[in-house]
Amino acid sequence: MKNHTFTILIEQDEDGFYVATVPALKSCYTQAKSLVELYPRIKEVIELCLEEEEVTPMKFVGVQQLEVTVAS
């Protein structure tokens, strides 16, 4: 068995759900109504993703928010 450490990005959507994504694993994400519910879910999803794909090595650098205006 090999231990992995992942950076998890957690955001809150417009409906109040917490959405967790793992950048080092493609299509590895989940959501929950509370953070207490979110943590076991993302751990389970990571374990499932590791069964199907390789880890893309990534180094955490920082978080930045960027506002973009789109003409409609």
N, C-alpha and C positions, 0 to 999 in steps of 0.2 A: 504494500500500500504506500502511496505517496501523498504527502500533505501539500496542499495548494493554498495560497493566500490570494484572494481576489479583491479588487476594488469594486464596490457596488455603488451605483448611482441611484439615489432615491429622490423622486420628484412627486409632487402632488398634482393631480389633474383637476379640471374644472368641476368635477363631481365630488371632490374630496377624497378620492381613492389615492393611496400611495402606490407608486409604480417603481419597481426595482429592476434595474438592468445591470448586466455584467458585461462590460466592453470586451473582455478577453475571451468571451464565448459567444459565438454568433447565435442570434435568436434566443438568448437566455434572459428571460424576463418573467415577471409575475406582478400581480397587484393584490391589494387587500384594503379593507376599510380602516385598519389601524396598524401601527408599527409593530405591535405585539403579534398580530397575525402575519405580518409581512416577513419577519425574520425566519421563522421555520419554513415558510413557503419558498423563499429564495434559496435556502440551503437545499431543500429537496430538488428544486429545479436545477441547481448547479450539479448535484449528484447525477441527475438524469442526463444533463448535457454532456457531462464527462464520459458517460457510457457511449456516446455517439460521435464525439468530435475531439479534436486536439485543442489544447490551450494555445491561444495566440499570445506569445509573451508581450506584456505591456508594462511600462513603468509609469506609476502615477506621477503626474507633474503638477496638476492644479485644476481648479474649476473656474470657469469664466462664463458669465451670462452676456449675451450679445443681442441687442434689439435690432431687428431688421424691419423696415417699412416696405410693404409690397403694394404697388399701385393696383387698384381694382378696376 
